[in-house]
Amino acid sequence: MAMYALGLSVLQQVISYEKTSVKQVAYADDLSGAGKITDLKKWWGLVNDNGPIIGYTPNAAKSVLIVKPEHYDSAVDSFSGSGVIITKDGQRHLGAVIETEEFKKEYIGEKVKEWIHEVEVLSDMARTEPHAAYSAYTHGLQHRWRFAMRTIPGISPLLAPLEVSIRNTFLPALLRYHTIGDGERALLELPPRLGGMGITSPEKLATVENLNSLKLTRSLTEKIIAQDAHGEIAQSAVTEQGRIISRDRQQHQRNCLEDLINILPATTVRKILTAQETGASNWLTSLPIRAKGFSLNKQEFVDAIALRYGWPMEGLPSTCVCGSPNDVNHTMTCKKGGFVCIRHDEVRDLTASMLREVCHDVSTEPTLLPLDGEHLRYRTANTTNEARVDVSTRGFWTRGQKAFVDIRIFDPMAACHHELSLEAAHRKNEQEKIRAYGERIQHVDQGSFTPLVFTTSGGMGSKAQCFYSRLADLMAEKKHQPRSHVVAWMRCRLSFSLLRSALLCLRGTRHSTPIPADLGGLDCEATVVESGIRVDRVEEQFAKITIPEVRVSFEERTSVIKCYWKRKNVKEEQRQFRRHFDKDPPSLCMPED
């Protein structure tokens, strides 16, 4: 591009504003000029005469002269025989339009129809692959109309049908069970870091995007209008303007969130606050790459969104197997089925595997040194000789010193945490762990102790953030990779682990304790005779066979076993029986192990 611009600068000198009185700008091979018709005629002639010399050949069939209606006849006379298209309505230019109001409405109307069709296609995909459809919308489709919003002013009303399609077609297909109200639609427009989903409204964004574009390109626009080809644009000023725009956008989003908090139910507000925690939204912003373990099926994605906002779910039994009334909050803490332990062990094993990459002597559930008369300050301290923590390693914080960590995952919606802020709930759980193990590990085991406290939604406490930040430093240093990439992967991996564990607690099958059958006094013969159970003749034939001590191949042994135990098709059993036993009955010698 730079070499092409240098080559085209020769032509720019010939057709400059000082020589033609035409204000012009070139973008790659697109050359545009603005001025009086007579000046444009002269300018067009110079382009045709001097352009081919340097390899720039203008194409009249693709060149358009846009004039005001009162100058249309004059333009036709001046450019007669040139092949240039002359119009008084408007024309598409570099993705935008130079237009009258009627042409703008027609152009945007066609674009909106095309975009609505794409939204409908994506909605069909969302019914079977909602996670992929959501990523396709947020990472791709919603940027299709960003350029038009930035370059064409006053199109916000024209984008209203597109917003209707998103709200009435795409969102119901994506979220499946939930009807979207005005407050919830405004919530979904917010970015994930503020508790939303980043599904923006084109109708609301159009005016703001156009004004931001004008601010960001003002210095370039002024140079084009002044035809100042000397010097460079102050990039520092452009960068600063970009920061101002970003800061204003974030402030507007925070203001919208504050307005929503005043009208949404308290339960939903609590859910939004938990979704804003560090690491709680990484599963939502990553691409659903199945090979990396970052994809959710349609049931998991719909349930994950419902968990995120506290929306009602379908298919949950009204009563839990443990006998308590069943709801979402109960499933997150019910110990029936062992899902709470599985959730804990998933984070423990993941943390241990990451520690093994950078540390030595990593073990899970290590036993602490027994107490021999040592006195501990806190009554809640764990003083049993079999006391264990989740993970231990050596050389994590200090060279040669042993570091112990213990993990706790709590539900912020539980009754014991409902009156506390999230920060206070994290501190409470961290302090409980420190009182239980901190003093004992420090004085008896002479190591360091770090409590790793998480919420069921994926947020982590301050000490856990420090721990994983240190772990990211060690991994980045060892693997020679950017620390930001390691941190992003680590948070995303932990986020998916906690999310899948929460979904397991939600949808996992909890069985009551089975009643074992009493087989002590079973009389098979009497039961068969009294119940009139038919004894297959094939079974009788098998019982009479004497098998010699001959070793058979694995395929023959497998076929014989299948023939003996299969009960569905008697004829198939008889055919296999004859094939294997008619001539030389083989032996069923099994491996010693």
N, C-alpha and C positions, 0 to 999 in steps of 0.2 A: 504494500500500500504506500509506503514512504517513497519508494523508487517511482511508482506511478505518478504520485503527486509532483515529484521533481520534474518528470517529463512533461506533465501537463502545465507546469508553471510557465513554459515557453509560450504556450497559447494564451495563458492568462495575461501576459504582458502585452500582447497584441490587441486583446479585446478588453483592456482594463477600463475602469470607469472614467478615467481622465480622457480616454480617446473615444469612448462610445456613449457616455452618460447613461449607461445601463448598470444598475446595481446587480451584482451576480454572486453566485456561490457554486462551488463544485463539490460534489460528494462522490468519490470514485469516478465513474464514467457518466454520472448524471450531472449535467450542466444546466443551471437555471439562471434566468435573468429577468429583471423587472424594470420597466421604464415606459416612455412614450412609444407609440406604434412606429413612428419614423425612426426613432433610435434603435428599436428592436429589429427593424428591417436591416439597418446597417450592421448591427451586431451579428445577426444571423448570416449575413453575407461574409463577414470576416471569419466566422467559425467555419463556414463551408470552404473558404479559400485557403485558410492556414491550418485547419485541423488535420486534413489528410497528410500533410507534409511530415508531421510528427507521429502519424499513426492513429489519429483520432478522427474517425469518419462519422459525421452526424447522420442520423437516420430520420428523414423528414416524416416518414409514415408513423414513427413513434414519438414525434415532437408535437406538442400541443400549445397553442396560443390561447390564453384565457383573457377575455376582454370584458369590459362592462357592456351592458346591452346597448347603450347609446353609441358606442364606438364599434359595434360589430360590422356594419357595412364598410366602414373605413378600413378595418383590418382585413376584410375579404379582398378589397381592391389592392391593398399594399402587398399582401402575400399571395396574390393570384399566381398560380403556376409553380409555387415553391413546394407543394406537396404537404405543407404543414397543416395539421388539423386545427381548426378554429372553433372555439366554443364560447358561449356566454353563460353557460349553466354552472360549470365546475368540472374539476378533474381530480382523480386520485394522484397523489404525489408522495412517494416514499412511504407508503403505508398510511398516510394521512390524506386530507383532502383540502384543495383550494376551491371554495364553494359558495353557492348561495344557500339560503336556509332550506329550500326545497331539495337541492342536490344532497345536502348533508343528511336530511331525514331519509332520503332514499338510500343513500350509501350505508348509513348506520343501520337502517331497517334490514337490509340484505345481510349485513354482518351479524345482526342479532339473531336472525333466522338460522344462520349457519351455526352460531354458538349454541342456540337452544337445541338444535339437533344433536350437537356433540354432548350436551348435558344429558339428553335423553338416552343416548348410547351408553354413556357412563353410568346412568341410573340402572340400566339393564345389567351392566356388569356388577353393580353394587349389590344386587340381590344374591349373587353367588360368591363374589369376592369383595366384600365391603372394605377390607383393609387396603387392598390394591387400588380400589376405586377412590378411596379417600386420598391416598398418596398421589394418585394421578391428578386429582383435582387440585390439591394444595401445591404440588410441585410443578404442575404443568398447565392444566386447563385454565385456571383462573388468571394466568399471566397472558393468555391469548388476547384479552381485551384491555390489558394494561397500557399498551402503546397507543391505542385509540383514545383512551381516557386522557393520556398525557398530552397528546398532540392536537386533539379536536375539542374546542371549548363548548360548553353548553349542551352536552349530550346526556346528562343525568336522567332527564325524563324519558329519553329514547331507550335507556337500558332497563326500564321498569319491567318489561316482559321477561327479560333474562333473569331478573331477581325472582319473579313469580315462578319461573320454571325451576330454579334452584330450590326454592322453599317448598313448593308443592310436589315436585317430582324427585329431585335428587336426595334431599334430606330424608323423606319418608322411606325411600329405598335403602338408604345408608343406615339409618337408625332403627329401622324395622318396626318396632313396637310403640314408638313414642310420637305423640302429636306435638308439633313445635309451636309454641306461643310466641308473642312478640318479645317478651323478656328472654326467653331461651334462645331465640334467633339472634338477639343482640349479644348474648353470651357466647354463642358459637363463632361470632365474628372476631372475638378477641384472640390474640396469639396464645399458643399453648402455655407459655411461661406465665401468663396471667390467668390460667384456668380455662381458656377457650379452646377452640379447635382450628382457628385460622381459616375458617370458611367465610371469606369476606363477601360483602354485598356490593356488586358493581354500581348499583344505583347510588349508594351513599359515598362511594370512593371517588366517583368521576370528577366532581368539582375540585376536591382537595388535590387529587393527583395532577390535574391540569395546572393549578396554581403553584404546586411544588416544582413542576417541570419548568414553568416560566422563571421561577426564582433561581433554579439551578443552572439554567442556560442563559441568564441575563447578560453576563459578560461576553459570551460568544455572539449573542444576538446584537448587542451594541456594536461589536466590531464589524459584523456583516452589514448592518445599516450604514455605518460610517465608512464602509469599504476600506477598512484599515487592515492591510495585509502585513504590516510590520509588527514585530514583537510577538510575544506569546501571552496566552491567557494565564492569569495568576492562579495556578493550581491550588495554592494554599487557601485562596479565597473560596474557590469552588468546594474544597474539602470542608472548610468551616461552615459553608452554607449547607452542605450535606449533613453535618452534625446537628445544625440547628433544626433542620427538617426532621431528622430522626428523633431529636429530643422533643419537639412539638408533637410528633406522632405518638410517642410513648406517653406523654402527658395527657393527650386526648384519650388514649386507651385507658389510662388509669382513672380519668374522670368518668368515663363510661362505666367502668367497673364499680366505682363508688355509687353511681346512680342505680346500678343493678342490685347492689347489696341492700339497698334500702327497700326494694320491692320484691326480692326473691325470698322464699321461705328460709328459715334459720338453718334447716338441715342442708339445703342446697348451698347456702353461704359457707357452711363448715366444710362441705365437700370441695368447694372452689378453693378455699384456703389450703386444704391439704394437697390439691392439685398444683398449687403454686410452689410447693417445696422443691428444693434442689433434687433433681433426678426423677421426680414424679411423672414427668411428661416425656421422657426420652423415648419410650416405646411408641409414642404417638408421632414424633417428628422424624423417626428413622424410616428408611425405605423398607418395604416388606420383602426382604431377600430371604427366601426359604433356606438356602444353603448355609446362611449365617445364623439361622435360628431366630430371625427377627420378624417372622410372619405369624399372623393369627388367622384361624379359620372364621367362618361367618358367625358361628355361635360365640366364639371367644371375643371377637371384636365388638359385637353388639352388647355382650355382657360387660366388657371392659368399659365401654362408654356409659352404660347404665350405672356401673359401680363408681365411675368418676364423678357423676353428677347426682347420684342418689335417686335415679329414676326407677319406677317400678319395673319388676321383671316378671316374665311369664314362666310358668313351668316349675315354680318352687312349691314343694308341699307345704301345707298349712301347719303341720306338726312335724317336729324333728324326731328322729329315731330315739333320741335321748328322752323324749317326752315333753320337751319344752315347746312353746309356740315358736314357729319357724319364721324368720325373716332374714334379710341380708346381714344385718348386724350380728344375729345369732350364728350364722354360718361362719363368720370370720373368727369366732372364738370357741365354737363347739369342739370339744376334744374327741368326740365320737368319730371313729374311723381313722384317727391318727393323722389327719390332714394338717393340723397345727404343727405337729412335730415334723412332718415332711417339709412344710414351708420353712421352718427353722433350719433343718438339715440342708436344704438346698442352698441357702445363703452361706452356711458354714462351710460346706464342701467347695463352693465357688471361691470363697475367700482363701481357703487353704490351698487350692490349686494355683491361685495367683501368687500367693506367698512362696510357693515352691519354685516359682520362676526366678526369684531374686534372693531368697534366704535359704539358710540351712537348718536342719533339725526341726522341720515342720511336722507337727503331729496334731491329730484331732482328738478331742476329749482326753487331754492328758490329766492324770491324777496329781493333785497338789500334794506337797509334803505333809505328812501327818503332824498334828500338834502334840507337843510334849510339855504341856504346862504353860504355854504362851498365853498371855491375856490379851484379848481383843476388845477394843473400845465399844463397838456397836453391838447391841443385843441381836440385831438381825444378821450378824456375820455368820457365814457358813463355817461351822467348827467340826463337821464330821470328817473322819479320816478318809472317807471315800469321795471327798469333794472334788469336782472336776470343773474345768472350763471348756470352752468350745475348741479353741485353737491356741497352740503355742508355737513360737519360732524363736530363733536366736539371731541377734544382730540386726533387728529391725530399726529400733530407735537409737541404740547405742551399740557400738561394736563389742561383741562377746556377751552382751546381756540378753537374758531371755525375756521375751515379750509375750504376755498372755492377753487374749481377747475373749470376750463373752458376748453373745449375740442375743438381742431381744427384739421381737417384732410385735408391736402393739396396735390395736385398732383405735384410731382417734375418735371414732364415733361411739365407743363404748361408754357406758354410764359413768364410770369412774374418771373418764377424761373429758366428759362433755362440758364441764364448767371451766376447764383450763384452756388457756391458749395453747397453740401447738408448741411454741417454744417452752412453755412451762411443762407441758406433758413430756417433751423430750428430756428436759432437765430432771424431772421426777424419776423417770425410768433409768436415766444414767446414774443418778444418785443411789437408787436402790441397788444397782449392780455394784457400784463402788463400795457401798457399805457391806455388801455381802462378800466381796472378794478382794477389794483394793488393799486394805491394811494387811491382810494375811499374806498376799502375794508379795507385797513390798518388804515385809519384815521377816517372813519365814522362807519364802522361795527366793527372796532378793531379786525380784524381777519387776517389770513394769506391767501395769494393767490398763487396758483401754476397753470401755464398754461400747459396743456397736449397736446403737438403737435405731430401728427403722419403723416406719409406719407401714401398714398393709398396702397403702397406695404407692409406696416407693420412695417417700421422703426419708431423709436420714438426719440424725442429730449432729450437733456441732463437733463432738469428739469423733464420730464416725467420719465426718467430712475431713477432719485433720488426718485420720488414719489412712483413708483412701487417697488423699492428696500425697501423703508420704509414699504410699505404695506406687502411685503413678510416677513419682519422681524416680524411684528405684527401677521401675520397669522401663521408663523412657531412657534412662542412662544405660541400662544393660542392653536393650534392643536397638539403641541408636535411632530412636524414632521421636518425632515431635511430641512433647508432653501433652499438648492440647488434644492430639489424636488419641493418645493413651487414655486420658481422662474421659473423652467422649465415649470411647468404646466401653470403658469400665462402667460408667454410669448407665449406658444403654443395656449392658449385659445384666447388671444388677436390677434394673427396672423390669426387664422381661422376666427374670427369675421370680421377683416378688409378684408380678402381675399373674403369671401362670399359677403360682402357688395360691393366690387369692381366688382365681377362677376354679382351682381344684377344690378349695374349701366351699365354693359356691355351688358347684355342680357335681362334685364327687359323690359317689354312692356310699351312704353310711348304712351298714347292716347292723342289726341287733345281734347279740350273742346267740349263735345257733345252738339248738338243743340237740346234743349228740344222741344218736340212735343206740338203744340198748341191745347189743348183740350177744350178751353173755349166755342167755338161755335160748338162743335161736336153734331150732331144729329144722334144717332145710328140707329134709325128706317129708316130714309131717306137713310143713307149710305148703309144699308143692302138691301133695295129694289132696289136702283139704281145700286148697284154692283152685284145683283143677288146672294148674299151669301146665301147658303143653311142653313136653320134652322133645326137642328136635331129634330126628333120626341121625342127623349129621353129628350131633354131640355124642350119641351112642356109638357111632362108628369111630369117632376119635378116641373114645374111652377104651375101645377094644384093641387099638393098634399097639403093637410092640415095636418100638423104634430102635434099630440097631445103632451101635456106637460108630457112626460115620460122620465126619465133619463136612458141613455144607458151606456154600458160598453165602455172602451177605444177602444177595438178591433172593436166593432160594429161601433163606431163613425168614426174610422179611415177608415174602409171599405167603409162607406157611402160617406165620403169626397172624397176618391179615385174614387169611382164610379161616383160621380157628376162631378169631374173636369177632368177625363181622357177622351181624345177625340180620341185616336188612334184606339181603337177597339170597335165598337158599340155593337157587339154581347156580348162581355165581360161585357159591361156596362148594357146591358139588363139582363144578368144572375144575376149579383150582385143586380140589382134593384129588380128583382123578389124575390130573396132570403131574402132580408131585409125588403121588404114592402108588400109582398103578404098577410101575415096574420095580424100582428099588427104593423103598422108603428111606429118605435121608434122616440124618440125626439133627436134633435141635440143640446142638452144643452151643451154649451161650458163652461170651467172653467171661473170664474169671473176675474182671472188675465190675 
